[in-house]
């Protein structure tokens, strides 16, 4: 929960439907809902909106 509302860098690993999946520098899994194209392999800033046991969820600021 300490991540909610913070903007962090995420390395995007893959995409599925309108979701991107990646990891933070500390290895936390992040799901990002976005219609943007060609983000796989890039490090992007993500604003975290939700946190649960297994992953974080966020949006592009």
Secondary structure, DSSP 4 states (H G I P E B T S, - for coil): -TTTT-EEEEEEEEEETTEEEEEETT--EEEEE---S--TT-EEEEEEEEE-SS-EEEE--
